[in-house]
């Protein structure tokens, strides 16, 4: 009987040791910190295009009309552009072009910035998205989706009913409207946009007012209201705004700046992100006559055309 008991105890001891060994092995395999974290994916772009060759000569001829009056040698120099000075051409490059004629001067500049994340847990694309969002916010705009503020309810309180009043359309309009805080060095009216129709009306002075009164008198208020609505709609479409069909994210800014009492210039900026690269296009016109206001519509269309061509270039 004692012999049986001893054998049973020995078997129990062996089983216990085996169990302890198994437990110890699994604990060693499951130690926290042993599992390596995969690095975030690198950005799509490892290099940047040569900026001064990124815009076609035919496009430059349209954007820089003053160059047409120059000699062939001078034209070639204008169209070659001037490379921006940068310290790392793998990370940032740019180019500028300028032409002048008796009536105005035009300047085009482009900037390519390749964003690299040094945090292995953050991808280059995510870091580029952060950099782009800061630029958009600095312009007084916010994307309808994808921004940090949107996730938290936004600054306009679109999630909080007490702040947004539940009017999503109004919030969207305010997002795409003019900036709330114009720069201190710009004229308060610098954000007023101009089209050929509005410029001619302002130059007409009292004649324009008489024409409006005449229209209201003959056709009634309905025609007058329709004209006002069309003008308002046109101006609204030209406001600084988020662009939905350019790269991964994009926005447009439009600023009329006065330099003293005799000169003023309008600069249209189009900024877009494609993967881990952020591109900025700036197109500026400065008339020689201080009373002439550059046309927003024309400048915006040409700046956006340059930006779309650059998107295609990055897709090649």
Buried (B, 14 or more C-beta within 10 A) or exposed (E): EEEEEEEEEEEEEEEEEEEEEEEEEEEEEEEEEEEEEEEBEEBEBEEBBEBBEBBEEEBBBEBBBBBEEBEEEEBEEBBBBBBBEBEEBEEBBBBBBBBBBEEBBBBBBBBBBBBEBEEEEBBBBBBBBEBBBEBBBEBBBBBBEEBEBBEEEBEBEBEEEEEBEEEEEEBBEBBBBBBEEBEEEBEEEBBBBBBEBBBEBEEEEEEBEEEBEEBBEEEEEEEBEEBEEEBEEBBBBBBBBBBEEBBBBBBBBBBBBBEEEEEBBBBBBBBBBBBBBBBBBBBBBBBEEEEBBBBBBBBBEBBBBBBBBBBEBBEE
